[in-house]
Amino acid sequence: MRTISIKYIILITGFAGVLYSCNTSKQFHRDTVNTDNLYGSPAITDTANMAGKPWRELFTETYLQQLISEGLDNNPDLLVAVQRVYEAEAYFSQSKAALLPGINGKGTGTYIRNPESIYPDGPREVNSYQLGLEASWEIDLWGKLRSSKRAAYANLLSSDAGQKAVQTRLIANIAATYFSLVGLDAKLAITRQTVKNNIDLFETIKVLKESGKVTGAAVVQSEANRYATEVTIPDLEQLIRETENALCLLLGRTPGTIERGKIDEQALSSVLTTGVPAQLLDNRPDVMQAEYGVMSAYEITNNAHASFYPALTLTASTGFAATDLSKLIDPKSFAANVIGGLVQPIFNKRLNITRLRVAQAQQEEALINFRNTLLRAGQEVYNALGSYEWSVEKIALRKLQLEALVKSVDYTKELLTYGSANYTEVLNAQTSLLSAQLNSVNDHLQQLNAVVSLYRALGGGWK
């Protein structure tokens, strides 16, 4: 009898091997992605890519490096992203363990009193005791469990890419906020200097009035112009405070002042290398995350397909059983059994069909999201390149404008002294100069932020 049982088990296992050879599960392979003109320009062949540069090599100013390091250690969003990676690692470990047999220790004691009407000859009372191990193993015929493992692995990679995406965004946000802060400092210094110049002009016009070269209206107008400029200082100081607090939030610290340098000390690389668009697939974290989402959806679809086929389960138990507790460990009380079974779903209220259709729809949704994420990444690279190019052009033109306006202010002041110009011309020249100086700061900020945006758009900051 024992020989026959072993033959049946071998037969079932062999049948499982045949079914395994017919496994319909297919692993995910990266689909061909068209990246032509993704950066809005003809095909690029140079693979040099600034995304591979560590952030410390791009941001070389000491204060900014310290702030970025602090943010990477303390930013709440990044810390949450790290915990999500730990969660995904735990689920992946569980999915690998699902391929192994489950083993349980078992110890039971049972007391039964049989009714006399059913058992007139006894036994009236029965005691039984068991002590042993039970094991159950689902043989993965159709790759159902392996698909679940690969889906969990894809989710782990997706969580890791998500953490990298948070990190690249954090570095870019810290740098951009820091540049905005030093830009506001520059605007405040320019405004204060302009107020000082306006005060000097006001005193000059008062002297000219006493000599009869200008009227009282010129004195009043120059004084009003001084206050019109000075009244913008509190707004700038408020913006500075708010920007400092925004930066503190990114750093995970309470509101307060930020140590910083000056805008003229901020120098980023002028050599912008984008590499080929296809490199976004391996460099940009959110693109990577979207692709891993496709991988996970693909494996979940495989899992749903496998639910239509029979499941083979082997169950075994071994241990001791006796009606007398004192004889439980007796070798004669040793017992063992092995059970193999196939379960084929026949009618389960459309559960498997629904699971498959939902999985297929989610797989298509993941593909669409992947393509859209890639397109959005290319658009951001293209926009950042354009912003940098325009900022370079604007800075060159603004320099010429500033040189002309400085001369205009000097000339009109001199002419005013000799009575060849009126106070309105001087005020207009000073107002134009102030506007140009403030816009010059904006041009510099645009250039700095364009480099930061391009670095992030290409996926820089996590390597």
FENRA-V464580 format. One line per field, one symbol per residue. phi: phi as a letter, one per 20 degrees, with the letter a starting at -180 (. if undefined). Layout:
# FENRA-V464580
phi->???
This chain:
# FENRA-V464580
phi->.ffffffffffffffffffffegefcffcgffdedflfembggddfefcfffegfffedeffgfffffffffecfffffffffffffffffffffffffefeccecbcccccdefffedfenffccdbccbrcccccefefdmfffffffffffffffffffffffffffgfffffffffffffgffffffffffffffffgffffffffeneceffffffffffffffffefgffffffffffffffffemcfgrfdfbedffeecdgeeedemegffffddeffffffffffgffffffgfffffedfddcdccbbqcbbecgfdfefgfefbbbccdbdcdfdbclmfffffffffffffffffffffffffffffffffffffffffffffffffffffffffffffffffffeneceffffffffffffgfffffffffffffffffffgffeneode
